[in-house]
C-alpha cells in the first residue's frame, strides 16, 4: 500500500442542501496530490455538488474547502482546470476561437497542445460548436481542460457520451498527463469497469456521505473484488 | 488582453441585435430623408428623435438578457470558471453594450444631420428664434451626458434585477420586475441623500443663449446631484459584480 501523500484539495465537515434535499452531509475528504482520484457514486450522490464547490462555482452551507492551499477563488482558478458535466461552450464559437479565447484567459493554457489534441480527437479547428455532435463536444471540452498546464484537473463525468475509442484515448492521455509531472486528477465517473485500471485513489460517495475510500490497490486486496464489483456491493 | 478578449466575446454576443437595430435606424432615416419636404417638415421634426427613445429599451433588454442567457445556455459555468473578477466580467459586458449604443447614436446623429441639412431653410422658418439662437454645443453636451447616464442606469438596473432573480428557482420574471421597481425607488431616495451629502460641490453653469445676464438662458447643473448620479451607477456596478463573484451559485 502506498503511503498517504499530501492533499492537493481537502474538505472538512462540508455540508450543502438544496431546499430539503441534502446534497452533502459533513463530508471530510483529502484528495491526495499526484494521484488520479476517482469519485464514484450513483446519480444524486453529491459528486457534482462536491466538484462544483471545489471549483468555487457553488458555496457550502457549512464546512471548509481548501484547494491548492487556499479557499477556491479567482486567483487559484488559474492553478486548476475544471471540466463541468454539462455543455458549457458558446454554440456560436468556432473551435479555434475558443482555443484563442482560453489562451487569452488562462496563462496556463498551451495553445499548441490544444491544436494537437484537437487533431488527435478527429476535430477540425474551423468547426462551429453548434455543428458538433454531443460526443464531439465532450471531446473538445476535454481538450480545453487538458491543454492547461495546471496542478489539478477536476473532471466531472468527462467520459459521458463519448465513444469507446475516444474514451480510451482520453484515459491514456489523462494517465500520461499526471505521470509526467506533479499534476493531480479528480475524476467523477460511472464508467468504473473501463477506467478502474487508471485509478490510484477511490472515493465512493452515496447519500451525500463518504461510503468508502482508499487506495485502489488496497481496496481490491482488502475486499478481494474489482472496483466495479466493489461499487456494486457498496451501493446495492 | 484577457479583458479585451472578454469584451470581444460580449460584443459578438450582442452584435446580431445591435446590427438589426442599426439597420432599422438607418432605414428610418433614409425614409425620412426622402420624405422630408417643406410641407412635411413639422411631422419629420416630430419623429426625428424617435430612435433615441428606442435605444434605452435596447439597453434595458441587453442588461436583462446578458446573464439570463448565460444561465439558460449553461455558459455561466465557463464564465464563472475563468480567473476573472466579477468587476471585469460586468465591465466587459457593459463596454460592449456601450460601444453598440455609441454606434447607434452616431448613425442616428448622421441621419438627423442629413435630414435637417436638406431642409435647413424650412426648419429655420418654423423654429422660434430662441431655439435657433441656442448655444447648441452646451445643450447637446448636457443632453448626451444625461442620455448616457439614463442608458447606463437602465442597463445596470436590469442587470442587477436579472442577477437577483437567480437566487430563486421559480417566479424569476416576477422577481426581476419587483427588484427593478424597488431599485428605482431606492435609487431616488438614495440620490436625494447623496445629493445633500455632496451639496458642497460647485454647480456647473452653461449660458446657452450666450448672454450671461439672462437667467432664462442658463443651464445650471447641481454638483451634488451630478456626483450622486455617478455614484449610483458605481454602486449598481459594484453590487452586481459582488453578487456574481461571491454569492451567486451555478
Interface residues (C-beta under 8 A of the other chain):
Chain A: X52 X55 X56 X57 X58 X59 X74 X75 X77 X78 X82 X84 X86 X87 X88 X89 X90 X91 X92 X100 X101 X104 X105 X106
Chain B: X1 X2 X4 X5 X6 X9 X12 X13 X73 X74 X75 X76 X77 X78 X80 X81 X82 X83 X84 X85 X245 X247 X249 X250
